[in-house]
């Protein structure tokens, strides 16, 4: 269904909605922030990387959109609460959110992973999503909304290092629990599970292990990397009224990888 909707070139009206996007300094997050703005949303661009985050805001504003940057470490509860409060204070509400911030961590075998790397990956990827949803759900409790979390094909398989795979599986669990608990509050919660997408994260991985990236791309039946725009289009659809009966799902955007 996602592929059909994205391919149809439909427009999703988010006029006067407020959107939060974490990890919005580059890659999927940056493109999602730009797509939200194209659809009329006021966008809170959140990232720990200030230069890239402000560049995303500049691109949105240059295209006639509205955005503000909030420096945010998603593993820090006070920073996440402040991010959500900044959205409310600046634009009056939180209506949609794309919780996208994440890291890949060290690429070591199971028994070679360090506790420090485990903690770092899980704190950002899993705890960070939980914290973002915790405060976003509170902000959406009265008027409803939509949340999309970025998991991965690693959340549906064993494609990746141990902490990364564990965190991405956990995101799908959090998504389903929140979708169940908040459905009657008119809050929809879904996840996207990107495959190999042309992002800075993949660039970093390729620098360390180009053969592995080529292998993963080769396993995607479409035979290429996806683009951040293709993921962003799916996120915006899931946050729009066009997906008003969709919640609790995890959508692979993977060139067919999970079909094998």
C-alpha positions as CSV (number, residue, x, y, z in Angstrom):
1,X,0.0,0.0,0.0
2,X,2.7,2.5,0.9
3,X,4.5,2.0,-2.4
4,X,1.3,2.6,-4.4
5,X,0.5,5.8,-2.5
6,X,4.0,7.2,-2.8
7,X,4.1,6.3,-6.5
8,X,0.8,8.1,-7.2
9,X,2.3,11.5,-6.5
10,X,-0.5,12.5,-4.2
11,X,-0.3,15.6,-2.0
12,X,-1.1,15.5,1.7
13,X,-2.4,18.7,3.2
14,X,-0.7,19.4,6.6
15,X,-1.5,23.2,6.6
16,X,-1.1,24.7,10.0
17,X,-0.1,21.5,11.6
18,X,3.1,21.3,13.7
19,X,5.6,18.6,13.0
20,X,8.6,17.5,15.0
21,X,11.4,15.7,13.2
22,X,14.4,14.3,15.1
23,X,17.7,13.5,13.4
24,X,16.7,16.2,10.9
25,X,20.2,17.5,10.2
26,X,20.7,15.1,7.2
27,X,19.5,12.1,5.4
28,X,16.0,10.8,5.9
29,X,15.2,13.3,8.7
30,X,16.2,16.3,6.7
31,X,14.1,15.2,3.7
32,X,11.1,14.4,5.9
33,X,11.3,17.9,7.5
34,X,11.4,19.4,4.0
35,X,8.4,17.3,2.9
36,X,6.4,18.3,5.9
37,X,7.0,21.9,5.2
38,X,6.1,21.4,1.5
39,X,2.7,20.2,2.8
40,X,2.2,23.3,4.8
41,X,3.4,22.2,8.3
42,X,5.4,24.3,10.7
43,X,8.4,22.1,11.4
44,X,10.6,21.7,14.5
45,X,13.9,20.5,13.2
46,X,15.7,18.7,16.0
47,X,19.2,17.2,16.1
48,X,22.3,17.2,18.2
49,X,24.2,18.5,15.1
50,X,23.6,22.2,15.0
51,X,25.1,23.1,11.7
52,X,23.2,20.5,9.7
53,X,20.0,21.3,11.6
54,X,20.2,25.0,10.8
55,X,21.0,24.1,7.1
56,X,17.8,22.1,7.0
57,X,15.8,25.1,8.4
58,X,17.5,27.4,5.8
59,X,16.4,25.1,3.0
60,X,12.8,25.0,4.3
61,X,12.7,28.8,4.7
62,X,14.3,29.4,1.3
63,X,11.5,27.3,-0.3
64,X,8.8,29.4,1.5
65,X,8.2,27.1,4.5
66,X,8.3,27.6,8.2
67,X,10.8,25.9,10.5
68,X,12.8,26.3,13.6
69,X,15.8,24.5,14.9
70,X,16.0,23.0,18.4
71,X,19.3,21.4,19.5
72,X,18.2,18.0,21.0
73,X,20.0,15.0,22.4
74,X,17.2,12.4,22.3
75,X,18.8,10.3,25.0
76,X,18.4,13.2,27.5
77,X,14.9,13.4,29.0
78,X,15.2,17.1,29.8
79,X,16.3,17.9,26.2
80,X,13.4,15.9,24.7
81,X,10.8,17.5,27.0
82,X,12.2,21.0,26.1
83,X,12.0,20.1,22.4
84,X,8.3,19.2,22.6
85,X,7.6,22.3,24.7
86,X,9.4,24.5,22.2
87,X,7.1,23.2,19.5
88,X,4.1,24.0,21.6
89,X,5.4,27.4,22.6
90,X,6.4,28.4,19.1
91,X,3.6,27.0,17.0
92,X,0.8,26.1,19.5
93,X,0.6,22.4,19.2
94,X,2.3,19.1,18.3
95,X,0.3,17.3,15.6
96,X,2.7,15.0,13.8
97,X,6.1,13.7,14.6
98,X,8.8,11.7,12.9
99,X,11.2,10.2,15.5
100,X,14.1,9.4,13.3
101,X,17.3,10.1,15.2
102,X,19.6,7.0,15.5
103,X,23.1,5.7,15.2
104,X,24.6,2.5,13.9
105,X,27.3,1.9,16.5
106,X,30.3,-0.4,16.2
107,X,30.1,-3.2,13.6
108,X,31.5,-6.1,15.7
109,X,30.3,-9.7,16.2
110,X,27.9,-10.5,19.1
111,X,30.6,-11.5,21.6
112,X,32.9,-8.7,20.7
113,X,30.4,-5.9,21.4
114,X,31.3,-3.6,24.3
115,X,29.0,-2.6,27.0
116,X,29.7,1.1,26.3
117,X,28.7,0.6,22.6
118,X,25.6,-1.2,23.6
119,X,24.6,1.6,26.0
120,X,25.3,4.3,23.5
121,X,23.3,2.7,20.7
122,X,20.3,1.6,22.9
123,X,20.2,5.0,24.6
124,X,19.9,6.9,21.4
125,X,18.0,4.5,19.2
126,X,15.5,2.9,21.7
127,X,15.4,5.1,24.8
128,X,15.4,8.1,22.5
129,X,12.3,7.0,20.7
130,X,10.6,6.1,24.0
131,X,11.4,9.6,25.4
132,X,10.2,11.4,22.2
133,X,6.9,9.4,22.2
134,X,6.4,10.0,25.9
135,X,6.3,13.7,25.6
136,X,4.8,13.8,22.1
137,X,1.9,11.6,23.3
138,X,1.2,13.9,26.2
139,X,1.1,16.9,23.8
140,X,-1.3,15.0,21.5
141,X,-3.5,13.6,24.2
142,X,-6.3,16.1,23.8
143,X,-6.5,16.7,20.1
144,X,-5.0,13.6,18.5
145,X,-2.1,13.3,16.1
146,X,0.2,10.9,14.3
147,X,3.7,9.6,15.0
148,X,6.1,7.7,12.8
149,X,9.2,6.1,14.2
150,X,12.2,5.0,12.1
151,X,13.1,1.4,12.7
152,X,14.9,-0.5,10.0
153,X,15.0,-3.8,8.1
154,X,17.2,-4.7,11.1
155,X,14.1,-4.4,13.1
156,X,12.5,-7.2,11.0
157,X,15.6,-9.4,10.6
158,X,19.1,-9.9,11.8
159,X,20.7,-7.5,9.3
160,X,23.2,-5.6,11.4
161,X,25.3,-5.5,14.6
162,X,23.7,-6.8,17.8
163,X,22.8,-3.5,19.6
164,X,21.5,-1.9,16.4
165,X,19.3,-4.9,15.6
166,X,18.0,-5.1,19.2
167,X,17.2,-1.4,19.3
168,X,15.4,-1.5,16.0
169,X,13.3,-4.5,17.0
170,X,12.5,-2.6,20.2
171,X,11.3,0.4,18.2
172,X,8.6,-1.8,16.6
173,X,7.5,-3.0,20.0
174,X,7.2,0.5,21.3
175,X,5.3,1.5,18.2
176,X,2.8,-1.2,18.7
177,X,2.2,-0.6,22.4
178,X,1.7,3.1,21.8
179,X,-0.6,2.5,18.9
180,X,-2.7,0.2,21.1
181,X,-2.8,2.4,24.1
182,X,-3.5,5.7,22.3
183,X,-5.9,4.7,19.5
184,X,-8.9,5.9,21.4
185,X,-7.2,9.2,21.9
186,X,-7.1,9.5,18.1
187,X,-3.3,9.2,18.0
188,X,-1.9,6.9,15.3
189,X,1.6,5.4,15.7
190,X,3.5,3.6,12.9
191,X,7.0,2.7,12.0
192,X,9.0,2.7,8.8
193,X,11.7,0.1,8.2
194,X,14.2,1.4,5.6
195,X,16.5,-0.9,3.8
196,X,19.8,0.4,2.3
197,X,19.1,4.1,1.8
198,X,21.6,6.6,0.3
199,X,22.3,8.5,3.5
200,X,25.4,9.6,5.5
201,X,25.0,6.5,7.8
202,X,25.3,4.2,4.8
203,X,28.3,6.3,3.6
204,X,30.0,5.7,6.9
205,X,29.3,2.0,6.8
206,X,30.6,1.8,3.3
207,X,33.8,3.4,4.3
208,X,34.3,0.6,6.8
209,X,32.9,-2.3,4.8
210,X,32.0,-1.5,1.2
211,X,31.5,-5.2,0.3
212,X,28.8,-5.6,2.9
213,X,26.9,-2.6,1.6
214,X,27.1,-3.9,-2.0
215,X,25.9,-7.3,-0.7
216,X,22.9,-5.7,1.0
217,X,22.1,-3.6,-2.1
218,X,22.4,-6.8,-4.2
219,X,19.8,-8.5,-1.9
220,X,17.2,-5.7,-2.6
221,X,15.3,-7.0,-5.6
222,X,15.0,-3.5,-7.1
223,X,18.8,-3.6,-7.3
224,X,19.6,-0.2,-6.0
225,X,19.7,2.0,-2.9
226,X,16.6,3.8,-1.9
227,X,16.6,7.6,-1.5
228,X,15.7,9.7,1.6
229,X,12.9,11.2,-0.4
230,X,11.3,7.8,-0.9
231,X,11.2,7.2,2.9
232,X,10.1,10.8,3.6
233,X,7.1,10.4,1.2
234,X,6.0,7.3,3.1
235,X,6.4,9.1,6.5
236,X,4.3,12.1,5.3
237,X,1.6,9.8,4.0
238,X,1.4,8.0,7.3
239,X,1.1,11.3,9.1
240,X,-1.7,12.5,6.8
241,X,-5.4,12.0,6.8
242,X,-5.0,9.8,3.8
243,X,-3.7,7.1,6.3
244,X,-6.4,7.8,8.9
245,X,-7.2,4.1,9.4
246,X,-3.6,3.0,9.7
247,X,-1.9,2.4,13.0
248,X,0.4,-0.1,14.8
249,X,2.2,-1.1,11.6
250,X,5.9,-1.4,10.6
251,X,6.4,-0.7,6.9
252,X,9.5,-2.0,5.0
253,X,10.8,0.5,2.5
254,X,13.5,-1.7,1.3
255,X,13.4,-2.4,-2.5
256,X,11.9,-5.8,-1.7
257,X,14.5,-7.0,0.7
258,X,12.1,-8.4,3.3
259,X,10.2,-10.2,0.5
260,X,13.0,-12.7,0.0
